[in-house]
Amino acid sequence: MDLVVAKGLSKRYGGIVALSEATFSAHAGEVHALLGENGAGKSTFIQILSGAVRHDAGTLKVDGADYRPTDPDDAQARGIAAVFQELSLIPDLTVEQNIWFRREPRTLLRTVDRAQLRRRTREMLDRYEFPPLRPDVELRRLTLAERQIVEIAKGLAKDPRVLILDEATSALPAREAEWLLGLTRRLASEGRLVIFISHRMAEVRAIADRLTIFRNGRTVAAHEAGGVSDAEIVTQMIGRNLDRLYPDRVATATERVALRVTNFSSGRLDGASFSLREGEVLGVGGLQGHGQRELFQALFGASPATGTVELWGKPVAITSPRAALTGPDGIALVPEDRRGQGLLLTKSVRENLTLAVIRRFTERGLLSSRKEAELVREMVDFLRIKAQTPDQLAGTLSGGNQQKVIFGKMLLTQARVLLLFDPTRGVDVGTKGEIFQLMRDLAAKGYAILFHSSDMPELVHVADRVMVLRNGRVAAILEGEKISEESILGAAMLEGEAA
């Protein structure tokens, strides 16, 4: 018997149809993959299932009984919990306080029983063999990957019968992602239902028993995981044949050095030296936590660093993001956490695009609404951002379109050295293809791009050269036929001379 069944499920937000007569069925003891492009209706469906949103029409049953939760607490009472890609954690609380928030063990005096809180946390982390986490550390001191692990722990702490994992691996390094995939199969073997959302087909293939595909708010297909090819899945997801994910890698680099970094150190980054040429895509690889994040943050002026930096042949001191964004000779960043670092979610698409470039449409001290509208329209059209109007709130866009807004914001600064930190994290295959093509097009126009990805095939197929970091140092710089997953992993793990 199916544990969760949806029939004719619909949800509208004003004139926007988020879900239209969708169907879904899944049973206990399986991993059921839910697939679709960003904006396909997946998020709306799981928000309805987890009690965050109420549907307008259709029926939803859990264990054969009608199910219409009024809030997440109601859903939790029925055994349903969700781990969302966009984290629901509180930075000022510790790991253990976040995991048990509003469900803390109490003393007879109704104060928090801290000893029991610590004991429960350690028992749960040990039971599921979590990667190392200190229960007493404030969340704000953790990396994005570590915060994602806390979000997973928070979901499991509710002991759910149905666990929804929404792109839960997208922020995780390879080892932690492998742990989560193993945990997912373990939970299914315990008789739970795991609804698994991922844009990484290899993960779906590794753990899913069945899969359901959404497109434009509707259910378009349901399959046994082994009964359909990757190509068929992608075609059903995007409604067309995807010729290929990666564009041709045509060499466009010139001899002119756009960015030269010498003996650069910041946090885990320890004396890195390299150069990035005009028209080049330079990949940054290696195991997570070996200085990649520190490199990008320090180059953008978001964290202090020592060493020397030259932009277009001139020494520069980048002490803040404002100092980095100095027009055509500057540096712009697409950060790893688009919602926390890249966007103002309660502001419109227009405001997010133009906030950093107000001077471009200021005339004699006055803002020109006409000029601003022209810049916004040009960028929305160029990047094919799907929004009802430029005044739609950024927080209501799909993940892929949010990422496009960040790209637009970056391009409007006119900076020609671009730092792209995991720019395809959590976006669908169609949008990934658009981003890769955009990167190659920008390189052909003379932009210089530093590109980090946690997905090694992206570095192999998109970058002209790949710089591998190990223990904060440059372990190797690979190019041509030497760029492969094996060589990147080998350089990341094996001691040897830096290239």
Secondary structure by P-SEA (a helix, b strand, c coil): cccbbbcbbbbbccccccccbbbbbbbcccbbbbbbccccaaaaaaaaaaccccccbbbbbccccbbbbccaaaaaaaccccccccccccccccccccccccccccccccccaaaaaaaaaaaaaaaacccccccccccccccaaaaaaaaaaaaacccccbbbbccccccccaaaaaaaaaaaaaaaaabbbbbcccccaaaaaaccccbbbbcccccccccccccccaaaaaaaacccccccccccccccccccccbbbcccccccccccccccccccbbbbbccccccaaaaaaaaacccccbbbbbcccbbbbbccccccccccccccccccccccccccccccaaaaacccccccccccccccaaaaaaaaaaaaaaacccccccccccccccaaaaaaaaaaaaaaacccbbbbccccccccaaaaaaaaaaaaaaaaabbbbbbbbccaaaaaccccbbbbbcccccccccccccccaaaaaaaaccccccc
